Amino acid sequence: MNKKTIFTNGCFDVIHRGHIELLRFCSTLGSVVVGINSDSSIKRIKGNKRPIHSQEDRKFLLESLKFVDHVRIFNEDTPYNLIKSVMPDIIVKGGDYVVEEVVGNNICEVVIFDHVEGYSSTKIIQNISDR
């Protein structure tokens, strides 16, 4: 029996417990492919002070996690073309999304993971800069 391919994506700039919980959940569903925004994509979306960590470092960290099988970097602002290329069985996104707004919802099933409250890379970075 083939494992299902599970796709999730994000910046994963400052990895925190919420990310790990999401990835752990994904791994219970199948083989996990993580799409990460390239450095230039993050700059366009989050501003010139981001990313904190390079795309190579973020990719390495994610590949080192037991819950992740593959990591792919994408340059666009959304992972739509990557999703079309991967053709996952399920896309998993955090609880701050609704299925109808998830990029790729027309390609495969979407599962919303109840995100872990209080964890956000942006908030962590802001807390560090406020100290």
C-alpha positions in Angstrom: 0.0 0.0 0.0 1.4 3.4 -1.0 1.5 6.1 1.6 -0.5 9.2 0.8 1.5 12.4 -0.1 0.8 15.2 2.3 1.8 18.8 1.4 2.1 21.8 3.6 4.0 25.0 3.1 5.1 28.2 4.7 8.2 30.4 5.4 9.4 28.3 8.4 11.7 31.3 9.2 11.9 30.8 12.9 10.8 27.2 13.6 8.7 26.9 16.7 6.5 24.4 18.5 3.5 25.3 16.3 5.5 24.3 13.2 6.6 21.0 14.8 3.0 20.1 15.9 1.8 20.8 12.4 4.5 18.6 10.8 3.9 15.9 13.3 0.2 15.9 12.4 1.1 15.8 8.7 3.3 12.7 9.3 0.4 10.8 10.8 -1.4 11.1 7.4 1.4 10.1 5.1 4.7 11.1 3.5 5.3 14.8 4.1 6.4 17.3 1.5 7.1 20.8 2.8 7.1 23.7 0.4 9.1 26.7 1.7 9.1 30.2 0.4 12.4 31.3 -1.2 14.3 34.2 0.4 13.0 36.6 -2.4 9.5 35.4 -1.9 9.6 36.0 1.8 11.0 39.5 1.2 8.1 40.3 -1.1 5.5 39.0 1.4 7.0 40.0 4.8 9.3 42.9 4.0 13.1 43.5 3.7 13.9 42.5 7.2 12.9 38.9 6.5 13.8 36.1 6.3 16.0 35.7 9.4 17.4 32.4 8.1 18.4 31.7 4.5 16.4 29.3 2.4 19.3 26.8 2.5 19.3 26.9 6.3 15.5 26.6 6.6 15.6 23.7 4.2 18.3 21.9 6.1 16.5 22.3 9.4 13.3 21.0 8.0 15.0 18.0 6.3 16.6 17.2 9.7 13.2 16.7 11.3 11.9 13.1 11.5 8.4 14.3 10.5 9.5 15.6 7.1 10.3 13.5 4.1 11.0 16.1 1.4 11.5 19.9 1.3 11.0 22.0 -1.9 11.7 25.7 -2.2 9.4 27.8 -4.4 10.0 31.4 -5.7 6.4 32.4 -6.3 4.3 34.2 -3.7 2.0 31.1 -3.5 2.9 27.4 -3.8 0.3 26.7 -6.5 2.7 25.6 -9.2 4.6 23.5 -6.7 1.4 21.8 -5.6 0.5 21.1 -9.2 3.9 19.5 -9.7 3.8 17.4 -6.4 0.1 16.4 -6.9 -0.4 15.6 -3.2 -3.3 13.6 -1.9 -3.9 16.1 1.0 -2.8 19.7 1.7 -2.6 20.5 5.4 -2.7 24.1 6.6 -2.9 25.7 10.1 -6.1 26.7 11.8 -5.9 30.3 10.8 -7.0 29.2 7.3 -10.4 28.1 5.9 -10.5 25.4 3.2 -11.9 27.7 0.5 -9.0 30.1 0.9 -6.2 27.5 0.8 -4.1 27.6 -2.4 -4.5 24.3 -4.2 -8.0 23.5 -2.8 -9.1 22.8 -6.4 -6.3 20.2 -6.8 -6.8 17.9 -3.8 -8.4 17.5 -0.3 -7.5 20.1 2.3 -7.3 19.4 6.0 -7.1 22.2 8.5 -4.9 21.6 11.5 -5.9 23.4 14.7 -2.9 25.6 15.1 -1.1 25.8 18.5 -2.2 29.1 20.0 0.5 31.6 20.9 3.2 30.5 18.5 4.1 32.8 15.6 7.5 33.5 13.9 6.5 37.1 13.5 5.6 37.4 17.2 8.8 35.7 18.3 10.9 38.0 16.1 9.0 41.1 17.5 9.6 39.9 21.1 13.3 39.5 20.4 13.6 43.0 18.8 11.6 44.6 21.7 14.1 43.3 24.3 
